[in-house]
Amino acid sequence: MAVLVLVEHAGGEPADLSLQALTLARETVPGAALHALLVGPDGRAAAGALAGHGVETAHVAEHEALSSFAPDAWARITTDLAERLQATAVLAAGSERGNDVLARAAARGGLPLATNVLSVTPGAPLGLTRMRWGGSLIEEARLHAPRLLLTSAAHAFPPAQDGGEASVEPFRPDLDAADLVVQVRDHIAPPAAGVSLADAKVVVSGGRGVGSADGFGMIEELAGLLDGAVGCSRAVTMAGWRPHTDQVGQTGTKIAPDIYIPCGISGATQHVAGCKGAKRILAINKDADAPIMGVADYAVIGDLAEVVPAISAEIRRVRGA
């Protein structure tokens, strides 16, 4: 038996969400040979970084047309390799690309797709738990299919840390013009300054309660004192106070910091879905009944314009600054 996982990568390193998907793959079909698929430039370098994650063979698709993301091409490569390996299951991270590619692969094969999976119970049919509706619904389901297609929910699985070296097998996939109709033509890089929102150990976010773009000065100050990143709610980006790259949520960035501090954020479903991976949540809000309080580990009920500067002042006092 074989299981295939689509591994996203950048700069010669596999994406953390893909490493999490490898853990789900091992739980889905225990004992099966674990194969990884890496597509495009730097695939060989990223394949070398899979040592210790249980991968037996890393297949690297190399083709001059794969310099940019082409979802139909990725889907064809995935389905063709799955057929060649006679894979029992095909998985990917529950990222924008992972969900996009496996949805197209499912359409090609006439197969069902289970996205945002939180846990599985091996068997025929496969039992699974997954998030739906932006995390507001947890679904228990059984997947009936000759080949299982799944994506893992972000931050639901720790990357496995065992196994030896993976053998690397480059190959040239068969592609035609129809596979390359849809391609990414440009990429706008987020600001390089500061800590990455997705990787930060501390995230301090502001919502509509901050009041204005200028009001984010105190949010930035607290994040700076904690060596953290600044986030925001969708309402803030819609108001034009912060760029979309700062948005935490289902339609923004999904985060998994050690501590998340949402300030003046009510806690809409899509926002909560984006911060579920946080180890601890400290909510600051003057509304004790705000939905964010239902998921917070700690809460400060009060005016953020008073609370946030007071926290910053106390940090500076303790540090003697």
C-alpha positions as CSV (number, residue, x, y, z in Angstrom):
1,M,0.0,0.0,0.0
2,A,1.1,3.6,-0.7
3,V,0.0,7.0,0.5
4,L,0.8,10.1,-1.5
5,V,1.1,13.6,0.1
6,L,1.4,16.8,-2.0
7,V,4.2,18.8,-0.2
8,E,4.2,22.5,-0.8
9,H,7.6,24.3,-0.5
10,A,9.4,27.6,-0.8
11,G,13.0,28.5,-0.8
12,G,14.1,24.9,-0.7
13,E,12.1,24.2,2.5
14,P,8.9,22.2,2.9
15,A,5.9,24.1,4.3
16,D,5.0,23.4,7.9
17,L,1.4,22.8,7.0
18,S,2.6,20.1,4.5
19,L,4.6,18.5,7.3
20,Q,1.5,18.3,9.3
21,A,-0.3,16.7,6.4
22,L,2.3,14.0,6.5
23,T,1.3,13.2,10.0
24,L,-2.3,12.8,9.0
25,A,-1.3,10.6,6.1
26,R,0.4,8.2,8.5
27,E,-2.7,8.0,10.6
28,T,-5.0,7.6,7.7
29,V,-3.4,4.3,6.4
30,P,-1.1,3.0,9.1
31,G,1.8,1.0,7.8
32,A,1.5,2.2,4.2
33,A,4.6,3.4,2.3
34,L,4.6,7.2,2.5
35,H,5.4,9.1,-0.7
36,A,5.8,12.8,-1.2
37,L,5.2,14.9,-4.3
38,L,7.0,18.2,-4.7
39,V,6.3,20.3,-7.8
40,G,8.5,23.0,-9.4
41,P,11.7,24.8,-8.7
42,D,13.7,24.0,-5.5
43,G,11.8,20.8,-5.2
44,R,14.9,18.7,-4.9
45,A,16.3,20.9,-2.1
46,A,13.0,20.7,-0.2
47,A,12.8,16.9,-0.7
48,G,16.1,16.7,1.1
49,A,14.6,18.4,4.1
50,L,12.0,15.6,4.5
51,A,14.4,13.4,6.3
52,G,12.9,12.4,9.7
53,H,9.3,12.8,8.6
54,G,8.6,9.3,7.6
55,V,8.8,9.8,3.8
56,E,10.2,6.8,1.9
57,T,10.3,8.4,-1.5
58,A,10.1,12.0,-2.6
59,H,9.0,12.5,-6.2
60,V,10.0,15.8,-7.7
61,A,8.1,17.0,-10.7
62,E,10.4,19.2,-12.9
63,H,9.2,20.9,-16.0
64,E,9.9,24.3,-17.6
65,A,6.2,25.2,-17.4
66,L,6.1,24.8,-13.7
67,S,8.0,28.0,-12.7
68,S,4.7,29.4,-11.4
69,F,1.7,27.8,-9.7
70,A,-0.7,26.2,-12.2
71,P,-3.4,24.3,-10.3
72,D,-4.7,22.2,-13.2
73,A,-1.1,21.1,-13.9
74,W,-0.5,20.3,-10.3
75,A,-3.8,18.3,-10.2
76,R,-2.8,16.3,-13.3
77,I,0.6,15.5,-11.9
78,T,-0.9,14.5,-8.6
79,T,-3.5,12.2,-10.1
80,D,-1.0,10.7,-12.6
81,L,1.5,9.9,-9.9
82,A,-1.3,8.5,-7.6
83,E,-2.3,6.1,-10.4
84,R,1.3,5.1,-11.0
85,L,1.8,4.3,-7.3
86,Q,-1.7,2.8,-7.0
87,A,-2.0,5.1,-3.9
88,T,-4.7,4.2,-1.4
89,A,-4.9,7.8,-0.3
90,V,-3.8,11.2,-1.5
91,L,-3.4,14.1,0.9
92,A,-2.4,17.8,1.0
93,A,-2.3,20.6,3.5
94,G,-5.6,22.5,4.1
95,S,-4.0,25.6,2.5
96,E,-5.3,27.6,-0.4
97,R,-3.2,25.6,-2.8
98,G,-3.7,22.3,-1.2
99,N,-7.5,22.6,-1.2
100,D,-7.5,24.0,-4.7
101,V,-5.3,21.2,-6.2
102,L,-7.1,18.3,-4.5
103,A,-10.5,19.7,-5.4
104,R,-9.4,19.6,-9.1
105,A,-7.9,16.2,-8.6
106,A,-11.2,15.0,-7.1
107,A,-13.1,16.4,-10.2
108,R,-10.7,14.6,-12.5
109,G,-11.2,11.3,-10.8
110,G,-14.9,11.6,-9.9
111,L,-14.0,11.2,-6.3
112,P,-15.2,12.8,-3.0
113,L,-12.9,15.1,-1.1
114,A,-12.8,15.7,2.6
115,T,-11.2,19.0,3.5
116,N,-10.0,20.4,6.8
117,V,-9.7,17.1,8.6
118,L,-9.1,17.2,12.3
119,S,-8.8,13.4,13.0
120,V,-9.3,10.0,11.4
121,T,-10.3,6.5,12.4
122,P,-8.7,4.1,9.9
123,G,-11.0,1.5,8.3
124,A,-13.3,1.0,5.3
125,P,-15.0,3.3,5.2
126,L,-12.6,5.8,6.8
127,G,-14.0,7.6,9.8
128,L,-13.1,11.3,10.1
129,T,-13.8,14.5,11.9
130,R,-13.5,17.8,10.0
131,M,-14.2,21.5,10.3
132,R,-16.9,23.1,8.2
133,W,-18.4,26.6,7.8
134,G,-15.3,28.3,8.9
135,G,-14.9,26.2,12.0
136,S,-18.4,26.9,13.4
137,L,-19.4,23.2,12.7
138,I,-17.5,20.1,13.5
139,E,-18.6,17.2,11.3
140,E,-18.3,13.5,12.0
141,A,-18.4,11.6,8.7
142,R,-17.4,8.5,6.8
143,L,-15.5,8.6,3.5
144,H,-16.5,6.0,1.0
145,A,-14.1,6.0,-2.0
146,P,-11.8,3.7,-3.8
147,R,-9.0,6.3,-3.3
148,L,-9.2,8.6,-0.3
149,L,-8.7,12.4,-0.9
150,L,-8.1,14.5,2.2
151,T,-6.7,17.8,3.3
152,S,-5.5,18.4,6.9
153,A,-6.9,21.3,9.0
154,A,-4.2,23.8,9.8
155,H,-2.3,23.3,13.0
156,A,-4.3,20.1,13.9
157,F,-1.4,17.7,13.6
158,P,2.2,18.1,14.9
159,P,4.9,17.3,12.3
160,A,6.2,13.8,12.8
161,Q,9.9,13.5,13.8
162,D,11.0,10.0,13.0
163,G,12.1,7.9,10.1
164,G,15.2,8.0,8.0
165,E,16.4,9.6,4.8
166,A,14.0,9.8,1.9
167,S,15.1,8.7,-1.6
168,V,14.6,11.4,-4.2
169,E,13.2,10.6,-7.6
170,P,13.0,13.5,-10.1
171,F,10.6,13.0,-13.1
172,R,9.3,15.0,-16.0
173,P,5.4,15.1,-16.0
174,D,3.3,14.9,-19.1
175,L,1.5,18.3,-19.5
176,D,-0.4,19.9,-22.3
177,A,-1.8,23.4,-23.0
178,A,-5.1,22.8,-21.2
179,D,-3.2,22.1,-18.0
180,L,-1.6,25.6,-18.1
181,V,-4.6,27.8,-18.9
182,V,-4.7,29.0,-15.3
183,Q,-1.4,30.2,-13.8
184,V,-0.2,32.6,-11.2
185,R,1.4,35.5,-13.2
186,D,2.5,37.8,-10.3
187,H,3.1,37.6,-6.6
188,I,3.0,40.6,-4.3
189,A,5.4,39.8,-1.4
190,P,4.2,40.9,2.1
191,P,6.3,43.6,3.9
192,A,9.6,42.1,4.9
193,A,10.0,44.1,8.1
194,G,9.1,42.6,11.5
195,V,8.0,39.1,12.4
196,S,5.9,37.0,10.0
197,L,2.3,36.7,11.1
198,A,2.1,33.0,10.3
199,D,5.3,32.2,12.2
200,A,5.1,34.6,15.1
201,K,5.1,33.2,18.7
202,V,3.1,36.2,19.8
203,V,0.4,38.0,17.8
204,V,-1.4,41.1,19.0
205,S,-4.4,42.0,16.9
206,G,-6.8,44.9,16.7
207,G,-10.4,45.0,15.6
208,R,-13.0,47.7,15.0
209,G,-12.8,48.6,18.6
210,V,-9.3,50.2,18.0
211,G,-11.3,53.0,16.4
212,S,-9.0,54.1,13.5
213,A,-5.8,53.4,11.7
214,D,-3.9,55.7,14.1
215,G,-5.2,53.7,17.0
216,F,-3.0,50.8,15.9
217,G,0.0,52.6,17.3
218,M,-0.7,51.1,20.8
219,I,-1.2,47.6,19.2
220,E,2.2,47.9,17.4
221,E,3.9,49.1,20.6
222,L,2.7,46.1,22.6
223,A,3.6,43.7,19.8
224,G,7.0,45.2,19.6
225,L,7.6,44.8,23.3
226,L,6.7,41.2,23.0
227,D,8.7,40.6,19.9
228,G,5.4,39.7,18.2
229,A,3.5,40.4,15.0
230,V,0.5,42.7,14.5
231,G,-2.7,41.3,13.2
232,C,-6.2,42.6,12.6
233,S,-9.8,41.5,11.9
234,R,-11.6,41.5,8.6
235,A,-13.5,44.7,9.6
236,V,-10.2,46.5,9.9
237,T,-9.0,45.6,6.4
238,M,-12.4,46.4,4.9
239,A,-12.1,49.9,6.6
240,G,-8.7,50.3,5.0
241,W,-6.9,50.7,8.3
242,R,-4.5,47.8,7.7
243,P,-3.4,45.7,4.7
244,H,-5.0,42.3,4.0
245,T,-1.7,40.7,4.8
246,D,-2.3,41.5,8.5
247,Q,-5.8,39.9,8.6
248,V,-6.2,36.9,10.9
249,G,-9.1,34.6,9.9
250,Q,-10.6,32.1,7.6
251,T,-10.0,34.4,4.6
252,G,-6.8,35.8,6.0
253,T,-3.9,34.2,7.8
254,K,-4.3,31.2,10.0
255,I,-2.0,31.5,13.0
256,A,-0.7,29.2,15.8
257,P,1.3,31.4,18.2
258,D,2.1,30.6,21.8
259,I,-0.2,33.5,22.8
260,Y,-2.8,35.5,20.8
261,I,-4.0,38.9,22.1
262,P,-7.1,40.1,20.3
263,C,-8.0,43.7,21.2
264,G,-11.4,45.1,20.5
265,I,-12.3,42.1,18.3
266,S,-15.8,40.7,18.8
267,G,-14.8,37.2,17.5
268,A,-16.8,36.4,14.4
269,T,-16.7,32.8,13.2
270,Q,-14.2,33.4,10.4
271,H,-11.8,35.2,12.8
272,V,-12.0,32.4,15.4
273,A,-11.3,29.9,12.6
274,G,-8.1,31.7,11.9
275,C,-6.8,31.7,15.5
276,K,-7.9,28.3,16.7
277,G,-4.3,27.1,16.6
278,A,-3.2,29.5,19.3
279,K,-2.0,27.8,22.4
280,R,-3.4,30.6,24.6
281,I,-5.8,33.5,23.9
282,L,-5.9,36.6,26.0
283,A,-8.9,38.7,24.9
284,I,-9.2,42.4,25.7
285,N,-12.7,43.7,25.2
286,K,-15.2,46.0,26.9
287,D,-18.0,43.6,26.0
288,A,-18.0,40.7,28.4
289,D,-20.4,38.8,26.2
290,A,-18.5,39.1,23.0
291,P,-18.1,35.8,21.2
292,I,-14.3,36.0,21.5
293,M,-14.7,35.5,25.2
294,G,-16.1,32.0,24.6
295,V,-12.7,30.8,23.2
296,A,-10.4,32.9,25.3
297,D,-8.3,31.4,28.0
298,Y,-7.9,34.7,29.8
299,A,-9.8,38.0,29.4
300,V,-9.5,41.6,30.4
301,I,-12.9,43.4,30.5
302,G,-12.2,47.0,29.8
303,D,-11.5,49.8,27.4
304,L,-8.5,48.7,25.2
305,A,-7.4,52.3,24.9
306,E,-6.6,52.1,28.6
307,V,-5.8,48.4,29.0
308,V,-3.3,48.0,26.2
309,P,-1.1,51.1,27.1
310,A,-1.2,49.9,30.8
311,I,0.1,46.5,29.8
312,S,2.9,48.1,27.7
313,A,3.8,50.4,30.6
314,E,4.0,47.5,33.0
315,I,6.2,45.5,30.7
316,R,8.6,48.4,30.4
317,R,8.6,48.9,34.2
318,V,9.4,45.3,34.9
319,R,12.2,45.4,32.4
320,G,13.5,48.6,33.8
321,A,13.2,50.4,30.5
